[in-house]
């Protein structure tokens, strides 16, 4: 499954798709570990089973100075964080589906909660006018050519920002934040 695949929160296949994403990331981890182990033993990636010579040269070129392996620890750390996030989404979908953010239809498009990429994505039927693009940018949305969507990180602030954008208001007239699950209040310590 591709990283840029949209997995909507209301998709009945969401758990299966998220599980496939986890398996894909785990497969990437295994590949990177294999490459790093081969490099550690041989001082080069050339000759590593399943890797062509051009790719081996590119991976060898990555190793310099501070970077001791073709795939540094940051790759593994980022993948572990993504796996934890995806597993959390699966848990919420199966145990507490009412805690998952929800997308909506607006005049001229759709707001999608993309669980795969952890993004609130605004998909327009037609390219918005220049004034609308300016408003999107001012509210933290950025154009993602790979997703063909205006998006920002999926968190409560994304929905608060969407509240300020009149042309993405849900068709039913409510605010985007009104559609979202209410977060339980934390017990504040006494002062």
Buried (B, 14 or more C-beta within 10 A) or exposed (E): BEEBBBBBBEBEEBBEBBBBBBEBBEEBBEEBBBBBEBBEEEEBBBEBEEBEEEBBEEBBEEBEEEEEBBBBEEBBEEBEEBBEBBEEBBEBBEEEEEBBBBBBEBEEBBBBBBBBBBBBBBBBEEEBEEEBBEBBEEBBBEEBEEBEBBBBEBEEEBBBBBBEBEBBBBEEEEBBBEBBEEEEEEEEEEE
